[in-house]
Amino acid sequence: MVGDSEENDDCVIADEMIYMPEVRNEKRPKVGMKFDSLDFVYDFYNRYALLADFSIRRHSSGREKYSKEILRKEFVCCKQDATSRRAYGFYGDVVVLDTTFNTNRYGLPFAPMLGVNNHGQTIVLACAFLSKETTESFIWMFEEFKKAMPGVEPKMIITYQDAAMARAIFEVFPTTFPRLCIWHITTKFSDKLPRTTYEEYWKEFKETIWEIDNIDEFEEKWHAIITKSGLTDHPWLSSVFDLRKSWVPAYVKHIFAAGMSSSQRAEGSHAFFKQYISRRNSLMDFITRFQRALSHQRQKELLADHIDTFEKPQCAVLLTMDKQMAEIYTKTMFQKFEQELMQSLPCFMELKMDDASKAIYKVSERKRGKTRVIEVVYDKYSDQWSCSCKGFEFIGILCCHALALLEREQIEYLPNKYILNRWKKTAKSGLVLDSNGNEIKDCENNSLLIKRSRMSRLASDVIEHALMSEKGCELLSNNLNDTRVMLKLLNDGVGPSKVGGSSSQTRYLKDPKRVTHKGSSKRVKGAKEMRMERGIRHCQQCGQTSHDIRRCPRMANTS
């Protein structure tokens, strides 16, 4: 077999060098190499991939039309990040997916698959570029994700309303619940409904969607609103009602979602990635800058781990249970738990029914000037508390209503069955195994925390010396500003010491064709944003917003 010896004219050279695997020259594949069979090609490339810390797979073939002789065989590499794979092992129960972020010059939809770690931070589990947003493309993406990640399928995938994606999720992840982003649906009410009807009835729609936990009560209230508003035959309302089991909280809160009901974490990640990458990027630019963004994100996680290790949160409630969870939960999750614990204190409880199998309580909660009555059931056979608000099932932290009953029963310590491992400080201490039973080890450099601590002590010492005189303060300030500028240039990849070595190591990357995707021109805008766009007008003469061209002072002066 002979490799292609001609350079492709469609290739582009990256502006920045990228990391090259440290593999001996004789082990590297070269243009023009010859092999006796396809098996020898695969074996050679696979050995190189193992040395370079990535994997390969057979991709596609080109055959002669009549003889069917193989003229071309492609092998593609797949770099699997150990940190992301381990993260999926701990936090892969809920995945958020959004493809509306355009990050490159070719218009390829960028599909980040996100999760939530034990600090409540958004983490990147995987990402892909898609040439088309078809069912086949999504199936390919999910299949590759499934092969790369350890463990079971996600319990839930939160995404926007897309038929092609829904079909792909059903085929690849049949046990996963596909939840539609509630934000994408509710923001369309102002567009789809007549203006006067929206202004009059939106508050009732919102309360019905968000504040009702009972399915029968939700449907009764919904039908009452559309009847009195004259929207019984409204096609869009009918369509979203038909999809209610995929987005309305009353239908989906029994499934764990880490407290998320929308894909706004993906929207938030867009703002984060925009700091590093843009639509002008080539694919190689993107890879380099994306790795930099990912590194920055993971440093924030390491910092949160550091805080949990060395800082103990202050307890606002003088209860044994509060002190217990301050030791177990991460700081962020402890604050959420403590808020529920504080809200449980003024709850009023009333025993509704008690027999040999269960006890049912009515718990009254005063919130925003309204009294909300929740039903809490204690199953005596399983020794289990369950609340109609489904807070524990949805978030993974016991709700204030159930906590109120535990306090009533004088239970000092929270039982282990109500403490999810994924919210603990020790969430990442377990083993994660791949499909072959091998441990996936974290490749992150935890020495960053040690470096940070050492530099913090040094900086503190320098500041103390500088404060001894005005000249010292001025000297330190000037040097710090100069250092900050140099560090920014270094982090942006500017300077003579770019990573990658000599120019002989420049690599070429085939330039894909530009594509137009579904989300490229129709980002969902909120009602407030659209009203602002409609309401702000600029004078064509001077550009001010306080008047139009007919009342412009400049026009008056010229006349």
C-alpha positions as CSV (number, residue, x, y, z in Angstrom):
1,M,0.0,0.0,0.0
2,V,1.3,3.5,-0.9
3,G,0.5,6.7,1.0
4,D,-0.6,9.8,-0.9
5,S,2.6,11.8,-1.5
6,E,1.0,15.0,-2.8
7,E,0.0,17.8,-0.6
8,N,-3.7,18.8,-0.8
9,D,-4.4,22.3,-2.1
10,D,-7.4,22.5,0.2
11,C,-5.3,22.3,3.3
12,V,-4.5,25.2,5.6
13,I,-1.5,25.9,7.9
14,A,-2.4,26.7,11.5
15,D,-1.3,30.1,12.7
16,E,-0.2,28.5,16.0
17,M,1.8,25.3,16.5
18,I,0.1,22.5,18.5
19,Y,1.5,19.9,20.7
20,M,3.3,17.1,18.9
21,P,3.5,13.6,20.5
22,E,6.9,12.7,21.8
23,V,7.4,9.5,19.8
24,R,10.6,8.3,18.3
25,N,11.0,9.3,14.6
26,E,11.2,5.7,13.4
27,K,7.8,5.0,15.0
28,R,6.0,7.9,13.3
29,P,4.0,7.4,10.1
30,K,5.4,9.2,7.1
31,V,4.1,10.2,3.6
32,G,5.2,7.5,1.1
33,M,5.4,4.5,3.5
34,K,4.6,1.1,1.9
35,F,2.8,-1.8,3.6
36,D,2.0,-5.4,2.4
37,S,-1.6,-5.3,3.6
38,L,-4.3,-3.2,5.3
39,D,-3.7,-5.2,8.5
40,F,-0.1,-4.1,8.6
41,V,-1.2,-0.5,8.1
42,Y,-3.7,-0.8,11.0
43,D,-1.1,-2.5,13.3
44,F,1.6,0.1,12.6
45,Y,-0.8,3.1,13.1
46,N,-2.3,1.5,16.2
47,R,1.2,1.1,17.8
48,Y,2.0,4.7,17.0
49,A,-1.4,5.8,18.5
50,L,-0.7,3.9,21.7
51,L,2.7,5.7,22.1
52,A,1.1,9.0,21.3
53,D,-1.8,8.4,23.8
54,F,-4.7,8.3,21.5
55,S,-6.8,5.6,19.8
56,I,-7.7,4.9,16.2
57,R,-10.5,3.3,14.2
58,R,-11.2,2.2,10.7
59,H,-13.2,4.9,8.9
60,S,-14.0,4.7,5.2
61,S,-12.8,3.0,2.0
62,G,-12.7,4.0,-1.7
63,R,-13.2,1.1,-4.2
64,E,-12.8,0.8,-7.9
65,K,-16.3,0.9,-9.5
66,Y,-16.2,-2.5,-11.3
67,S,-13.5,-4.6,-9.8
68,K,-14.3,-3.4,-6.2
69,E,-10.5,-3.2,-5.6
70,I,-9.7,-1.0,-2.6
71,L,-8.1,2.2,-3.8
72,R,-8.2,4.2,-0.5
73,K,-8.6,3.3,3.2
74,E,-8.9,5.8,5.9
75,F,-7.9,5.4,9.6
76,V,-8.9,8.2,11.9
77,C,-7.7,9.1,15.4
78,C,-9.8,9.7,18.4
79,K,-8.1,11.6,21.3
80,Q,-10.0,10.6,24.5
81,D,-9.4,12.9,27.4
82,A,-9.0,10.9,30.6
83,T,-10.2,13.8,32.8
84,S,-13.5,14.1,30.9
85,R,-13.9,10.3,30.9
86,R,-13.4,10.1,34.7
87,A,-15.8,13.1,35.1
88,Y,-18.4,11.2,33.1
89,G,-18.0,8.2,35.5
90,F,-18.9,10.5,38.5
91,Y,-21.2,13.1,36.9
92,G,-22.5,11.5,33.7
93,D,-26.1,11.0,35.1
94,V,-27.2,14.3,33.5
95,V,-26.0,15.7,30.2
96,V,-26.8,19.0,28.6
97,L,-26.5,19.4,24.8
98,D,-26.8,22.5,22.6
99,T,-25.7,23.0,19.0
100,T,-26.5,26.7,18.5
101,F,-23.0,28.0,19.1
102,N,-21.1,28.8,15.9
103,T,-17.3,28.8,16.7
104,N,-15.5,28.6,13.4
105,R,-15.2,30.1,10.0
106,Y,-16.9,27.1,8.3
107,G,-20.2,27.4,10.0
108,L,-19.9,23.9,11.5
109,P,-22.3,23.5,14.4
110,F,-20.3,23.0,17.6
111,A,-22.0,20.5,20.0
112,P,-20.6,20.6,23.5
113,M,-21.9,17.8,25.8
114,L,-21.9,19.3,29.3
115,G,-22.3,18.0,32.9
116,V,-22.4,19.4,36.4
117,N,-19.7,18.5,39.0
118,N,-19.9,18.2,42.7
119,H,-19.3,22.0,43.1
120,G,-22.3,22.8,40.8
121,Q,-19.8,23.9,38.1
122,T,-20.4,23.3,34.4
123,I,-17.9,20.8,33.0
124,V,-17.2,19.7,29.4
125,L,-17.7,15.9,29.0
126,A,-17.2,15.9,25.2
127,C,-17.7,18.0,22.1
128,A,-18.2,17.4,18.4
129,F,-18.4,19.3,15.1
130,L,-21.3,18.3,12.9
131,S,-21.5,19.0,9.1
132,K,-25.3,18.4,9.2
133,E,-27.9,18.4,11.9
134,T,-29.6,15.2,10.7
135,T,-30.7,12.1,12.6
136,E,-27.7,10.2,11.1
137,S,-25.2,12.9,12.3
138,F,-26.6,12.9,15.8
139,I,-26.6,9.1,15.9
140,W,-22.9,9.1,14.9
141,M,-22.1,11.7,17.6
142,F,-24.0,9.8,20.4
143,E,-22.4,6.5,19.3
144,E,-18.9,7.9,19.5
145,F,-19.7,9.5,22.9
146,K,-21.1,6.1,24.1
147,K,-18.0,4.3,23.0
148,A,-15.6,6.8,24.6
149,M,-17.3,7.1,28.0
150,P,-17.3,4.5,30.8
151,G,-20.3,3.4,32.7
152,V,-24.0,3.4,32.0
153,E,-26.2,5.7,29.8
154,P,-27.2,9.1,31.2
155,K,-30.4,9.3,33.2
156,M,-31.4,12.5,31.3
157,I,-30.3,14.5,28.3
158,I,-31.5,18.1,28.3
159,T,-31.7,19.8,24.9
160,Y,-33.8,22.0,22.7
161,Q,-36.7,20.9,20.6
162,D,-35.3,19.1,17.6
163,A,-37.0,16.1,15.9
164,A,-33.7,14.7,14.4
165,M,-31.9,14.8,17.8
166,A,-34.9,13.3,19.6
167,R,-34.9,10.3,17.2
168,A,-31.1,9.8,17.7
169,I,-31.4,9.9,21.5
170,F,-34.2,7.3,21.4
171,E,-32.1,5.0,19.1
172,V,-28.7,5.3,20.9
173,F,-29.9,5.9,24.5
174,P,-33.2,4.0,24.8
175,T,-33.2,4.2,28.6
176,T,-32.3,7.9,28.8
177,F,-35.0,10.5,29.4
178,P,-34.9,13.3,26.7
179,R,-36.0,16.5,28.5
180,L,-36.8,19.6,26.5
181,C,-35.4,22.9,27.6
182,I,-38.2,24.7,29.5
183,W,-36.6,28.1,28.8
184,H,-36.7,27.7,25.0
185,I,-40.4,26.9,25.3
186,T,-41.5,29.5,27.8
187,T,-39.7,32.4,26.1
188,K,-41.8,31.7,23.0
189,F,-45.1,32.5,24.7
190,S,-44.6,36.2,24.1
191,D,-44.1,35.6,20.3
192,K,-46.8,33.0,19.8
193,L,-49.7,34.5,21.7
194,P,-51.5,37.7,20.8
195,R,-49.9,40.6,22.7
196,T,-53.0,41.5,24.9
197,T,-53.6,37.9,25.7
198,Y,-50.0,37.3,26.7
199,E,-49.9,40.3,29.0
200,E,-53.2,39.3,30.7
201,Y,-52.6,35.5,31.1
202,W,-48.8,35.0,31.1
203,K,-48.6,35.2,34.9
204,E,-51.2,32.4,35.3
205,F,-49.4,30.3,32.7
206,K,-46.1,30.8,34.6
207,E,-47.6,29.9,38.0
208,T,-49.3,26.8,36.5
209,I,-46.1,25.6,34.9
210,W,-43.7,26.2,37.8
211,E,-45.7,26.0,41.0
212,I,-48.0,23.0,40.5
213,D,-46.6,19.6,41.4
214,N,-49.7,17.4,40.8
215,I,-50.3,16.3,37.2
216,D,-54.1,16.3,37.4
217,E,-54.1,19.8,39.0
218,F,-51.7,21.1,36.2
219,E,-54.0,19.8,33.4
220,E,-57.1,21.2,35.1
221,K,-55.5,24.6,35.6
222,W,-54.0,24.7,32.0
223,H,-57.4,23.9,30.4
224,A,-59.1,26.6,32.6
225,I,-56.6,29.2,31.4
226,I,-56.9,28.4,27.6
227,T,-60.7,28.3,27.9
228,K,-61.2,31.7,29.5
229,S,-58.5,33.2,27.3
230,G,-60.1,31.9,24.1
231,L,-57.0,29.9,23.2
232,T,-58.5,26.4,23.1
233,D,-57.7,25.9,19.4
234,H,-54.4,27.7,19.4
235,P,-52.0,25.4,17.3
236,W,-48.8,26.3,19.1
237,L,-50.2,25.9,22.6
238,S,-51.7,22.6,21.6
239,S,-48.4,21.4,20.3
240,V,-46.4,22.3,23.5
241,F,-49.2,20.8,25.6
242,D,-48.9,17.5,23.6
243,L,-45.1,17.6,24.6
244,R,-45.8,18.4,28.2
245,K,-44.4,15.1,29.5
246,S,-41.0,16.2,28.2
247,W,-40.7,19.7,29.8
248,V,-43.4,20.5,32.4
249,P,-41.9,20.1,35.9
250,A,-45.0,18.2,37.2
251,Y,-44.2,15.4,34.7
252,V,-40.4,15.2,34.9
253,K,-39.3,16.2,38.4
254,H,-39.3,12.5,39.5
255,I,-36.2,12.0,37.3
256,F,-32.8,13.2,38.6
257,A,-31.6,16.3,36.7
258,A,-29.1,17.9,39.2
259,G,-31.6,20.7,39.6
260,M,-31.6,21.7,35.9
261,S,-34.7,22.3,33.9
262,S,-33.1,24.0,30.9
263,S,-30.1,24.0,28.6
264,Q,-29.0,27.5,29.9
265,R,-25.8,25.9,31.2
266,A,-24.9,25.4,27.5
267,E,-25.9,29.0,26.8
268,G,-23.7,30.1,29.7
269,S,-20.8,28.0,28.3
270,H,-21.1,29.9,25.0
271,A,-20.3,33.1,26.8
272,F,-17.3,31.4,28.4
273,F,-15.9,29.9,25.2
274,K,-16.3,33.2,23.4
275,Q,-13.5,34.6,25.5
276,Y,-11.1,32.2,23.7
277,I,-12.6,31.3,20.3
278,S,-14.4,33.1,17.5
279,R,-16.0,32.5,14.1
280,R,-12.7,33.5,12.4
281,N,-11.0,30.4,13.8
282,S,-9.7,27.6,11.6
283,L,-10.2,24.1,13.0
284,M,-6.6,24.0,14.2
285,D,-7.0,27.4,15.8
286,F,-10.1,26.1,17.5
287,I,-8.4,23.0,18.9
288,T,-5.6,25.0,20.4
289,R,-7.9,27.7,21.9
290,F,-10.4,25.2,23.1
291,Q,-7.8,23.3,25.0
292,R,-6.8,26.5,26.6
293,A,-10.4,27.3,27.6
294,L,-10.8,23.7,29.0
295,S,-7.6,24.1,31.0
296,H,-8.9,27.4,32.5
297,Q,-12.2,25.7,33.4
298,R,-10.5,22.8,35.1
299,Q,-8.3,25.1,37.1
300,K,-11.5,26.6,38.6
301,E,-12.5,23.1,39.6
302,L,-9.1,22.5,41.2
303,L,-9.5,25.7,43.2
304,A,-12.9,24.7,44.5
305,D,-11.4,21.3,45.5
306,H,-8.7,23.2,47.3
307,I,-11.2,25.4,49.2
308,D,-13.2,22.3,50.3
309,T,-10.0,20.7,51.6
310,F,-8.6,23.5,53.6
311,E,-11.6,25.8,54.5
312,K,-14.5,24.8,56.7
313,P,-17.8,26.6,56.1
314,Q,-19.6,28.4,58.9
315,C,-22.8,26.9,60.1
316,A,-25.8,29.3,60.2
317,V,-28.1,26.8,62.0
318,L,-27.1,25.3,65.3
319,L,-28.2,21.8,64.6
320,T,-26.2,18.6,64.6
321,M,-27.4,17.8,61.0
322,D,-26.0,21.1,59.7
323,K,-22.6,20.4,61.2
324,Q,-22.7,16.9,59.8
325,M,-23.3,18.1,56.2
326,A,-20.7,20.9,56.5
327,E,-18.2,18.1,56.7
328,I,-19.6,16.0,53.9
329,Y,-21.0,18.3,51.1
330,T,-18.9,20.6,49.0
331,K,-19.2,24.2,50.0
332,T,-21.7,25.0,47.2
333,M,-23.9,22.0,47.9
334,F,-23.8,22.6,51.7
335,Q,-25.1,26.1,51.1
336,K,-28.0,24.7,49.2
337,F,-28.7,22.1,51.9
338,E,-28.5,24.8,54.7
339,Q,-31.0,26.9,52.8
340,E,-33.4,24.0,52.8
341,L,-32.7,23.4,56.5
342,M,-33.4,27.0,57.4
343,Q,-36.7,27.0,55.3
344,S,-37.8,23.9,57.2
345,L,-37.8,25.6,60.6
346,P,-41.0,27.7,60.2
347,C,-42.9,24.9,58.4
348,F,-46.2,23.8,60.0
349,M,-46.9,20.1,60.1
350,E,-50.3,18.3,60.4
351,L,-50.8,14.5,60.5
352,K,-53.4,13.6,57.9
353,M,-53.4,9.8,58.0
354,D,-51.6,7.1,60.0
355,D,-51.9,3.3,59.6
356,A,-49.7,0.2,59.8
357,S,-48.0,0.8,56.5
358,K,-47.5,4.6,56.2
359,A,-48.1,8.0,57.7
360,I,-49.2,11.0,55.6
361,Y,-48.5,14.6,56.7
362,K,-49.5,18.0,55.3
363,V,-46.6,20.5,55.5
364,S,-47.5,24.1,55.1
365,E,-44.8,26.4,53.7
366,R,-45.1,30.2,53.6
367,K,-43.3,31.6,50.6
368,R,-43.5,35.0,48.9
369,G,-46.6,35.9,50.8
370,K,-48.4,32.7,49.8
371,T,-49.0,29.5,51.8
372,R,-48.1,26.3,49.9
373,V,-49.3,22.9,51.2
374,I,-47.2,19.9,50.4
375,E,-47.8,16.2,51.1
376,V,-45.0,14.2,52.7
377,V,-45.4,10.4,53.0
378,Y,-43.5,8.1,55.4
379,D,-43.3,4.5,54.3
380,K,-42.9,2.4,57.4
381,Y,-41.9,-0.8,55.7
382,S,-39.0,0.8,53.7
383,D,-38.3,3.6,56.3
384,Q,-38.4,6.1,53.5
385,W,-39.6,9.7,53.4
386,S,-41.0,11.1,50.1
387,C,-42.4,14.5,49.3
388,S,-44.8,15.6,46.6
389,C,-42.5,18.4,45.5
390,K,-40.0,15.8,44.3
391,G,-37.1,18.0,45.4
392,F,-34.9,15.2,46.4
393,E,-35.5,13.2,43.2
394,F,-34.9,16.3,41.1
395,I,-32.0,17.9,42.8
396,G,-30.5,15.2,45.0
397,I,-30.7,17.3,48.2
398,L,-33.5,16.6,50.7
399,C,-36.2,19.3,50.6
400,C,-37.3,21.5,53.5
401,H,-40.6,19.7,53.8
402,A,-39.0,16.3,54.5
403,L,-36.4,17.9,56.7
404,A,-39.2,19.4,58.8
405,L,-40.5,16.0,59.5
406,L,-37.0,14.6,60.3
407,E,-36.7,17.4,62.9
408,R,-40.1,16.6,64.3
409,E,-39.1,13.0,64.7
410,Q,-35.9,14.2,66.5
411,I,-33.6,12.6,63.9
412,E,-30.2,14.4,64.5
413,Y,-28.2,13.0,61.6
414,L,-29.2,12.9,58.0
415,P,-29.5,9.2,56.9
416,N,-27.0,8.1,54.2
417,K,-29.8,7.2,51.8
418,Y,-30.5,10.9,51.4
419,I,-26.8,11.9,50.8
420,L,-25.8,11.5,47.1
421,N,-22.2,10.7,46.5
422,R,-22.0,13.1,43.5
423,W,-22.4,16.1,45.8
424,K,-19.8,15.0,48.4
425,K,-16.3,16.5,48.7
426,T,-15.0,12.9,48.1
427,A,-17.1,12.4,44.9
428,K,-14.0,11.9,42.7
429,S,-12.2,9.5,45.1
430,G,-13.6,6.3,43.5
431,L,-12.3,4.2,40.7
432,V,-13.6,4.6,37.1
433,L,-13.1,1.6,34.8
434,D,-13.3,1.5,31.0
435,S,-15.1,-1.3,29.0
436,N,-12.1,-3.6,29.4
437,G,-12.0,-3.2,33.2
438,N,-8.9,-0.9,33.2
439,E,-8.8,2.1,35.5
440,I,-9.1,5.5,33.9
441,K,-6.5,7.7,35.6
442,D,-6.8,11.4,35.9
443,C,-4.2,13.3,33.8
444,E,-4.8,16.7,35.4
445,N,-1.8,18.3,37.1
446,N,-2.9,18.7,40.7
447,S,0.4,20.4,41.5
448,L,-1.3,23.6,40.3
449,L,-2.7,23.9,43.8
450,I,0.8,23.6,45.3
451,K,2.1,26.2,42.9
452,R,-0.8,28.5,43.7
453,S,-0.2,28.2,47.4
454,R,3.5,28.9,47.0
455,M,3.0,31.9,44.8
456,S,0.4,33.3,47.1
457,R,2.8,33.2,50.0
458,L,5.5,34.8,47.9
459,A,3.1,37.6,46.7
460,S,1.9,38.3,50.3
461,D,5.5,38.6,51.5
462,V,6.4,41.0,48.6
463,I,3.4,43.2,49.3
464,E,4.3,43.5,53.0
465,H,7.7,44.7,52.0
466,A,6.3,47.1,49.4
467,L,3.9,48.7,51.9
468,M,6.9,50.0,53.9
469,S,7.3,53.0,51.5
470,E,5.6,54.9,48.7
471,K,8.5,54.2,46.4
472,G,8.2,50.5,47.2
473,C,4.4,50.5,46.3
474,E,5.1,52.3,43.1
475,L,7.9,49.9,42.1
476,L,5.7,46.8,42.8
477,S,2.7,48.3,41.0
478,N,4.7,49.0,37.9
479,N,6.3,45.6,37.9
480,L,3.0,43.8,38.4
481,N,1.4,45.7,35.5
482,D,4.3,44.8,33.2
483,T,4.1,41.1,34.4
484,R,0.3,41.0,33.8
485,V,0.8,42.2,30.2
486,M,3.5,39.6,29.6
487,L,1.5,36.8,31.1
488,K,-1.5,37.7,29.0
489,L,0.6,37.6,25.8
490,L,2.1,34.3,27.0
491,N,-1.4,32.7,27.7
492,D,-2.6,34.0,24.3
493,G,0.2,32.1,22.6
494,V,2.1,35.3,21.5
495,G,5.9,35.3,21.5
496,P,8.9,33.5,20.2
497,S,8.5,30.4,22.3
498,K,5.4,28.9,20.8
499,V,4.7,25.3,21.7
500,G,5.5,22.7,19.0
501,G,9.1,23.1,18.1
502,S,10.6,23.9,14.7
503,S,8.8,24.8,11.5
504,S,9.4,21.3,10.2
505,Q,6.8,20.1,12.5
506,T,4.0,22.2,11.0
507,R,1.0,20.0,10.3
508,Y,-1.7,20.5,7.7
509,L,-5.4,20.1,8.3
510,K,-8.0,19.8,5.6
511,D,-10.3,22.8,5.3
512,P,-14.0,21.7,5.5
513,K,-16.7,23.3,3.5
514,R,-18.8,26.0,5.0
515,V,-22.3,24.8,6.1
516,T,-25.5,26.5,7.2
517,H,-27.1,24.9,10.3
518,K,-30.4,25.1,12.0
519,G,-29.4,27.3,14.8
520,S,-27.1,29.7,12.8
521,S,-29.7,32.4,12.3
522,K,-32.4,32.0,14.8
523,R,-31.1,32.3,18.3
524,V,-34.0,32.5,20.7
525,K,-34.3,36.0,22.2
526,G,-36.1,36.9,25.3
527,A,-39.1,39.2,25.2
528,K,-37.2,41.9,27.0
529,E,-34.3,41.8,24.6
530,M,-36.7,42.0,21.6
531,R,-38.6,44.9,23.1
532,M,-35.4,46.8,23.6
533,E,-34.3,46.2,20.0
534,R,-37.7,47.4,18.8
535,G,-37.8,50.4,21.1
536,I,-34.3,51.9,20.6
537,R,-34.0,54.0,17.5
538,H,-31.0,56.1,16.5
539,C,-30.9,59.4,14.7
540,Q,-29.5,58.9,11.2
541,Q,-27.7,62.2,11.3
542,C,-25.9,62.2,14.7
543,G,-26.5,58.7,16.0
544,Q,-28.1,59.8,19.3
545,T,-31.1,57.9,20.7
546,S,-33.1,60.9,22.2
547,H,-34.6,62.0,18.9
548,D,-34.9,61.1,15.2
549,I,-33.5,62.9,12.1
550,R,-36.5,65.2,11.9
551,R,-35.7,66.7,15.3
552,C,-32.0,66.6,15.1
553,P,-30.2,69.8,16.4
554,R,-27.6,69.4,13.7
555,M,-30.3,69.6,11.0
556,A,-31.7,72.7,12.7
557,N,-28.3,74.4,12.7
558,T,-27.7,73.6,9.0
559,S,-31.1,75.1,8.0
